[in-house]
């Protein structure tokens, strides 16, 4: 590989491996696996890393895989992370390589991510003599709310001791974006993805005959009141310039048309970008639950679980990466807005300076969305993602 001209060298290397990368992606797409069940996917990753001669370990965070590419000179350790898990969605694409597993689908593009990082591994293996430091290839399981990154960190992903390799100094993540046309890239500064918390509220009343509601304490009416009151957390307590969402996603109670039940279960999520708003929302929900007894005679039992924190991009890693992408593929990187989606790459970003790149995957003439049964990313985003990330690693460790 002609590293005196990295732009051409990386582009030519990617062009040579792009067909096989697409074949790998289609194989992974046809065989989706849920979080912590990615045994076949991890096997494909391990097979490809072995074929490339890249040392690696399996079983990190249960089903994760970590590979190491040592540079020709001492230097920092850069992690590049891809997630591998699929979603419990019945695929409706009609593609020749559609899911062969009923009810499971790569509807978030993690098959794209896994394949892209394999391509980065292939390119950086040949560039390794020119690198000062180490690239840690992180193939993560269970990103979809199941704690895959936490499990990998618990197994020593951060490193600095055998057999986990050197300590990670900086990290890059990436995600395909169907709202960005293929060939384009995006970024946002600061807190870009939300802290993702969950709550369950059990509203306890007293059952009775529907014809005599005065002899009962109706948890359904109380729960309905509480669902509406929860919306005031955002409209009346969170500062308007601080994005936040409180969403009730499930409510269940009662089994018959003529019986007032004993209880109702409410499930929901809270998304925030700022730590003070996260604290405010949790406290407000607790206060509303506590007040239900005084207004509706029902008792609200709250179980509140904090999930991943907000993902905060580091300006230095962001600026360096965006500059590298522009050097490699042109002026095709645009600044965008934060999102209230969640991402457990945030756990690594809490520990080391990190940046998550947005990779355009939108096909011309389509308006796809993530987590949709008809999602069809443009496969050209694989090769383009490989070029962008390989060049960023080359420059960061140059």
Secondary structure, DSSP 8 states (H G I E B T S, - for coil): --GGGHHHHHHHHHHHHHHHHHHHHHHHHHT---TT--HHHHHHHHHHHHHHT--EEEEETTTEEEEEEE-SEEEEEEEEEEE---BS-------TT--SSTT-B--S-HHHHHHHHHHHHHHHHHHGGG-EEEEEEEEE--TTTS-HHHHHHHTTTT-SSTTS-S---EEEEEEEEEEEETT-EEE--EEEE-EEEEEEEEEE-B-EEGGGGGGSB-HHHHHHHHHHHHTHIIIIIS-TTS-EEEEEEEEE--SSTTEE-SEEEEEEEEEESSHHHHHHHHHHHHHHHHHHHHHHS-EEEEEEE-----EEE-HHHHHHHHHHHHHHH-S-EEE----S---TTHHHHTTSEEEEEEEEEE-TT----TT-TT----THHHHHHHHHHHHHHHHHT-
